[in-house]
Amino acid sequence: MITLYSSPGCAYCHMAREYLKSKKKKFKEYDISDNPKAYKWVMDHVHQAATPVLDIKGTIILGFNREQIDLALRTS
């Protein structure tokens, strides 16, 4: 299971979304600006209202980092 927490106008969120699509990975996406549960999840896990945040089978990645995403996808 892959979850992407994003916010409107976030260029790195767009990059993360397109990168997952290019890898043909299915994911759920939640906008933290209009989803209080998603906002709370991000605050509980990364302690700041920052996006993108990816949860790849329990591996939490803050920001768009291809190496960390690829590693998490390989080990998931």
N, C-alpha and C positions, 0 to 999 in steps of 0.2 A: 504494500500500500504506500503510495506517494501522495503527500499533501503539500500544496504550495500556498503559503499565506502571503498575500500581496496587498498593494494599495494602488489607487488610481494615479496615473501619471508617473509611476515608478519605472524608470528605464531598465533597471536591473531585474525587476519583476518580469518585464516583457522578455528580456534576454533569457531568464530562467525558464519561462513558459515555452519559448521557442526552442530552447535547447532540449527540454524534455520531449517535445513533439518530434524533434529531429532524431531522437533516440527511439522513437516509437513507443514511448512509455505512457501508460494511462495514469492520470493523476486527478485528484480533486483540488479545486482552488477555492479559497475563501478570501474575501476582501475584508481586511481588518477595520476599514473605515466605516463599514455599515453592518458589521456582524459582531455584536458584543461578545459572543462565545469565542469567536476566532481571536479577537483582540485579547481577551483574558488568557487564552491558551498561549499566545505569543509572549505576553507579559510574564506568565508563570514559567515559561521555558527559557526565554532569552533575556528577560528582565529589562526590556526596552521595547518601545513601539517602533521597531525597525522592520523593514521588509527589503527583499524577500527573505522568508524563512521557509526552508524545506524540511519536511519530516519524511525521511526515506526509511521505512520499516524501523523506526525508533532512533535513527541517526539524525540529529538535528544540525542543520547547516544554516548559518546566518550569512546572508549575502549571496551573490552569484559567484561561485568558485567551482569552475569546471573540474579541477582535480579532485576536490572533495566529493562532488556529485558523482563523478565516475567511480571513485572508490566505494562510495555507499551503494551505488547500483551494482557493482561487481560482487559485493559481499552480502547483498540482500537476496 
